């Protein structure tokens, strides 16, 4: 069995409002989780009941993603202080074969109308896979 976590990397240098931070992180988490479910052909296995969301039990082998749903959906938020650092994390994740949802805000409510990379989330993955990419980043 795996112990999976989802890493969220925010740009602290943008000094976003708390609501904007929450919205951007939410976009990233949902996007990369859907990407991972699609890659594993498990979108049809998603079920909700009250405040519970999970995967229908199947004969499919366990993966970090399925384990993440079953064990409590751990999310860890860390930060970088530049666009360059955020793009570097995205590049490293892709090189390691880890899905990454890089979020570019349209700039309508902040950032003076300029599209701006705000954050990214990595697919739920084991520590041995994500720690080499995000393990040195400080907690947000």
C-alpha positions in Angstrom: 0.0 0.0 0.0 1.1 3.6 -0.6 1.0 6.7 1.6 0.2 9.4 -0.8 0.1 13.2 -0.5 -0.7 16.1 -2.8 1.7 19.0 -2.9 0.4 22.5 -3.7 3.1 25.1 -4.5 2.0 28.8 -4.2 3.8 31.9 -5.3 4.2 34.0 -2.1 5.8 36.9 -4.0 2.4 37.9 -5.5 1.0 38.8 -2.1 -2.5 37.5 -3.1 -5.5 38.0 -0.9 -6.4 34.9 1.2 -9.5 34.3 -0.9 -7.5 34.4 -4.1 -4.9 32.0 -2.6 -7.7 29.6 -1.7 -9.3 29.8 -5.2 -6.1 29.3 -7.0 -5.1 26.4 -4.9 -8.5 24.9 -5.4 -8.2 25.2 -9.2 -4.8 23.5 -9.1 -5.9 20.6 -6.8 -9.1 19.8 -8.8 -7.4 20.1 -12.1 -4.5 17.8 -11.4 -6.7 15.2 -9.6 -9.0 15.0 -12.6 -6.0 14.7 -14.8 -4.8 11.8 -12.7 -8.2 10.1 -12.6 -8.4 10.4 -16.4 -4.9 9.0 -16.9 -5.8 5.9 -14.7 -9.2 5.6 -16.5 -11.0 6.0 -13.1 -13.2 9.0 -13.7 -16.3 6.7 -13.8 -15.3 5.3 -10.3 -15.8 8.6 -8.5 -18.7 8.5 -6.0 -19.9 11.0 -3.4 -22.0 10.5 -0.3 -22.6 13.5 2.0 -19.1 15.0 2.5 -17.3 11.9 1.4 -15.7 11.5 -2.1 -14.0 8.3 -3.0 -13.4 5.7 -5.6 -15.7 2.7 -6.0 -13.8 -0.4 -5.0 -12.6 -2.2 -8.1 -10.2 -5.0 -9.2 -7.8 -2.3 -10.5 -4.4 -2.4 -8.7 -3.9 0.1 -5.9 -2.1 3.3 -6.9 -0.9 6.4 -5.0 -4.1 8.1 -6.3 -6.5 5.4 -5.1 -4.6 5.2 -1.8 -4.9 9.0 -1.4 -8.7 8.8 -1.7 -8.9 5.9 0.7 -6.6 7.2 3.4 -7.6 10.8 3.9 -6.6 13.1 1.0 -3.5 14.7 2.5 -2.6 18.1 1.0 0.5 20.0 1.8 1.0 23.7 0.8 4.5 25.1 0.3 5.7 28.2 -1.4 8.2 29.7 -3.8 9.0 33.4 -4.2 9.1 33.8 -8.0 7.5 32.7 -11.3 10.9 31.2 -12.3 10.9 29.0 -9.2 7.3 27.9 -9.8 8.1 27.0 -13.5 11.2 25.1 -12.3 9.0 22.9 -10.0 6.6 22.3 -12.9 9.5 21.3 -15.2 11.0 18.9 -12.6 7.6 17.3 -12.0 7.1 16.7 -15.7 10.6 15.3 -16.0 9.9 12.8 -13.2 6.6 11.7 -14.9 4.4 13.4 -12.2 1.3 15.2 -13.4 1.3 19.0 -12.6 -1.5 21.5 -12.9 0.2 24.9 -13.4 -2.4 27.6 -12.9 -2.4 30.9 -14.8 -4.8 33.5 -13.5 -6.4 35.7 -16.2 -5.7 38.8 -14.1 -9.2 40.1 -14.0 -9.4 40.7 -10.2 -5.7 41.0 -9.4 -2.5 41.5 -11.4 -3.7 44.5 -13.4 -5.2 42.5 -16.2 -1.9 40.5 -16.8 -2.2 36.7 -17.0 0.0 35.5 -14.1 1.2 32.0 -13.0 0.0 31.7 -9.4 0.5 28.1 -8.2 0.6 24.5 -9.1 -0.5 21.2 -7.6 1.1 17.9 -8.2 -0.9 14.7 -8.5 -1.3 12.7 -5.3 2.0 10.8 -5.1 4.3 9.0 -2.6 6.9 11.0 -0.7 9.8 9.3 -2.4 8.5 10.6 -5.7 7.6 14.2 -4.7 10.1 15.0 -1.9 13.0 15.4 -4.4 10.9 18.1 -6.2 9.2 19.9 -3.3 10.8 18.6 -0.1 13.1 21.6 0.4 10.3 24.2 0.0 9.0 25.9 3.2 5.4 25.4 4.4 3.1 28.2 3.4 
